[in-house]
Amino acid sequence: MKITTRVELSVMMFLQFFIWGAWYVTMGTYLDKVLHADGVQLGAAYSAMAIATIFSPFFVGMIADRFFSAQRVLGVLHLVGAGLLYYITTVDDPQTFYWIILLYSLCYAPTLALVNSVAFRQMKDTTKEFATIRVLGTIGWIATGWMIDKVFKISDDQLAFTFKMLAVASIILGLLSFFLPNTPPKGKGTKTTFAQILGADAFVLFRSRSFIVFFIASILICIPLSFYYSLTNLFLTQAGMEDATSKMTFGQFSEALFILLIPFCFRRLGVKWMIAVGMIAWALRFIFFGYGDGYVNMWMLYAGIILHGVCFDFFFVTGQIYTDSKAGLRIQSSAQGMITMATYGIGMWIGTLLSGYVKDYYTTIDKIVEWKKVWMVPAIIATAVLIIFILLFHDKTTTRPEAEPVVAV
């Protein structure tokens, strides 16, 4: 890969996750402290991204794989998203906030698959090259927390500023996207059926029993993941941790470390045990949160945060590489969009709604949240998914195929 191409892809990943990290981490606290939303409204706001992600594979399959270059679609979506991010700062009630964040999510969700497609198309061996590019996304997520807490020193009641900051970042990424390496549609000029337009050609991957297990596990494990995204910032703040937003980035520092270890671990552990280790870390994280506090057990809160690196990298990044290894170039964008739908879509949608109801269920009449009981729910779910995955998944994929997917295992 040319140095200029590597730099372009790295900046793309940095900005992509810089944008997501700022609004997604702090939105729960913003809704609670500024808009005074309840748990159900908080969960509904986070579900907007999940709903958008469910529909994004159809959009990606129709546009990026069929008609337009992926980098141009990426640019347009981020420019439209910039306008919505700025407008949302004028909203003062949770209900209106939900509809605007849903519209923005419909713009942002497809970009998660598009940045992967743009990056993967420039690589000869994704198991070796992708991690070094994707780590810049982690650094971008880290940068958001430190800018909010340390640079701009934003208090809880001033978090609307983050949306304005991200509107500027979205404009920059939108314009940059038009100068990224050309990623033309692979399906252009071929006879296209309605099912293919909807991205259904990626369904060929379901001929593999192990891929089916992976797909279902991806949905189920994202139910506890949504608890982390929607509740952690608020939980840490209530637990007495100062500068919780920047300290949550310790999880991304951990992610940056472990993502660089993926090529080494991938060759020695394989897909199954990489993903299983990630699930184990998920269960441990929620147990630490359940028993941690802002006093003598503060170390448990830090441990739960730092485990994010193992949780995310060993499941999500490994899963993206595994999906790419099965898909091949022709259905690459559709396949990435489909697995994004399973994780950030269906699983997160169920989890975000559940997290809101669980928070309200374990909130006393005096408005005190019984956080230990809240965190035991995702811990139990993660443990159950781990057991099912270990028993049913059997796939020894370690490299990306050169041509078409091999789906019979």
Residue, then its C-alpha position, 0 to 999 in steps of 0.5 A: m500500500k502506498i504511504t499516501t493511501r495509508v495516510e488517507l485511510s488512517v485520517m478517514m478512520f480517525l474522523q469516522f470514530f472521532i465523530w461517533g465516540a463523542w455523541y454516542v458516549t455522552m448522549g446518555t448523560y446529556l439526555d439525563k442531565v440536560l433534557h431530563a429524559d427517563g430510562v425508556q427515553l434514553g434507551a429509545a434515543y440509543s435505539a435510533m442508531a440500531i434502527a438505522t443500522i438495520f436498514s443500512p445494508f439495504f442502502v449500502g447494497m443498493i448504492a455502494d455495491r451497485f451504482f456509485s463509488a463508496q467514497r462518494v456516498l461516504g462524503v455525501l452522507h457525512l455532509v448531510g449529517a453535519g447539518l443534522l448534528y448542528y440542528i440537534t443543539t436547538v432541540d430542548d425535549p427528548q421526543t424531538f431529540y429522538w427524531i433528529i438523532l434517528l435522521y442523523s443515524l440513518c446518515y451515519a450508520p451506512t458509513l460504518a460499512l462504507v469505510n471498511s469497504v474503502a479500506f479493504r479494497q486497498m489491501k492484499d491481506t486484511t489480517k495483516e493490514f487492516a488492524t494498523i489502519r483501524v487503530l486510528g479509529t480507536i485513537g479518534w474515539i480517544a481524542t473525543g473524550w480528552m477534548i471534552d474533559k481536558v481541552f474544552k472542559i465541558s460540564d454535563d450541562q454544556l454537552a450540546f457543544t459536542f454536537k457542534m464540534l462534531a458538525v465541523a468534524s463531519i464537514i471535514l470528513g465529508l469533503l475528504s471523502f471525495f479525495l479518498p482512493n476510488t472504490p467503484p461498485k463491483g456489481k456495476g454492469t451486471k444484471t441486478t435483481f430486486a433481491q440483490i439491490l436489497g443486498a440479499d446476495a450476501f445471504v449466500l454466506f448462510r450456507s455455512r453453518s458456522f457463519i450462521v452461529f457467528f451471525i446469531a451470536s453477533i446479535l445476542i452479544c450486542i444486547p449486553l454491549s448496548f448496556y455499556y454504551s447507553l449507561t456507562n457514562l451516566f453510571l460512572t458519573q453517579a458512582g463518583m468518578e470525575d472526568a468520566t468521559s475522558k477516563m472511559t477512553f482508557g478502554q480505547f487505549s486498551e483497544a489500540l493495544f489489542i488491535l495491534l495484537i490481532p494479526f499475532c493472535f489471529r494466527r495462533l487462536g483462530v476465529k473461534w477462540m479470538i471471539a470467545v475470549g472477547m465474550i469472556a471479557w464482556a461478562l467480566r466487565f459487567i461483573f466489575f461494574g456491578y461490584g465496583d464503586g467510587y471508593v475502595n472498589m474504584w479499581m473495578l470500575y477502571a478494570g471494567i473500562i480497560l477490558h473494552g479493548v479485549c471486548f471490542d477487538f476480539f469480537f468486532v474487528t475479528g468478526q469483520i475480518y472473518t466476514d471479509s474472508k467469507a465474502g470475497l470482493r463481489i459482495q464485500s460491501s453487502a457482507q460488511g453491511m449485513i454483519t453491521m446490521a446484525t451487531y449494531g442493528i438488531g442486537m443493539w436495538i434489542g439491547t438499547l430498549l432493554s437497557g432503558y427498561v432495566k434501568d427504570y425497573y431497578t430505579t427506586i422511588d427516590k430516583i436511586v439506581e440499583w446499579k449492581k442489579v442493572w449490570m448483572v443482567p448483561a453479565i448473565i446474557a454475555t455468559a449464556v452467549l459465550i457457552i452457546f458459541i463455544l459449543l456450536f461454532h466450528d470454523k478454522t478460517t485464518t486468511r482471506p481467500e483470493a477470489e470467491p467465498v468458501v462457504a461450506v465448512 
